[in-house]
């Protein structure tokens, strides 16, 4: 029999998730970041009592191994297996031996053209385990089409109704129904763009019966998070503006100006962090979208403070060691790139997070904020955005505004399958 450790206790919203997972069998676990989804999944696996496969981003494989031993008596290799997305097609030839499939950070499977997404869909189509959990705090990362892949996964289960593929068997048909359509010209050719959201109630009707979504303010008594901007060198940056415009219009762009803008603000950000540390407001988390800016900030801080930097490509063990040191209070600051560290880590030792620059995907930005605003945080938190130019300010406001469209879906799902009395 699969068991949690006697010392493991579930919060009410986590127990409620287990109930819903067992009832629905195929479920989108869309709880907001920081609510303990990994423990929810492990508790459900123990309750089901069948061999389980957890597929996760490579940098989270060690986290899962640690969580398994921290919370459960599960035997790795026989009762539960952990497989990175990058190894799925090599390690998993069939899902027949598994009774439970969990897709951690399920938005990694949003692109139906990607090989890893196709491999998972193919395996699910051939044999769907009795229980499926697609877990992500950001089911819609950037655009409404991101959710179509999950809806197709649900369609592989006979008991799931309504099925999206019966009315919208292709992604194109789905986008035409639920997105605003426009045309733009790039390089002399016409390109169709899908933006925004329409027919929201219909889309929510497909999702709501098969998802569970709670936010921190619904189920936890977390301290508040405030946001503010600080100005570095307010000026017009035409190159950055051109790149942003190309990104918005869906055309090709080079991130050169974005990198240059991030690097130009690095000195100001480092000075700002120094002042915060001198005012006893540390330790501090610093995010940037570019490694060069991260290392520049680290260099300026390291002369007076203990600081570590995590960027893409760094070994999993080294990343884990830096996070461990930070959480133990052995570092004054930790500098991270958004792409390397916006998911899967806890940095609640800090109550202030500073964005030297931001990514252009709203939900990546939201994930990064949740590194400090999650279970275990006991102090009010603060999110600081460093603004370096007029277009910089507009980009931040635009990305934050874009998240409102995405939140329309999240809020629509939030009323269903929630912990009784917490909504």
Secondary structure, 3 states (H helix, E strand, C coil): CCCECCCCCCCHHHHHHHHHHHHHCEEEECCCCCCCHHHHHHHHHHHHCCCEEEEECHHHHHHHHHHHHHHECCCECCCEEEEEHHHHHHHCCCCCCCCEEEEECHHHHCCCCCHHHHHHHHHHHHCCCCEEEEECCCCCCCCHHHHHHHHHHHHCCCCCCCCHHHHCCCHHHHHHHHCEEEEEEECCEEEEEEECCCCHHHHHHHHHCCEECCCHHHHCCCCCEEEEEEECCCCCCHHHHHHHHHHHCCCCCCCHHHHHHHHHHHHHHHHHHHHHHHCCCCCEEEEECCHHHHHHHHHHHHCCCCEEEECCCCCHHHHHHHHHHHHCCCCCEEEEEHHHHCCCCCCCCCCEEEECCCCCCHHHHHHHHCCCCCCCCCCCEEEEEEECCHHHHHHHHHHHHHHHHHHHHHHHHCCCCCCCCCC
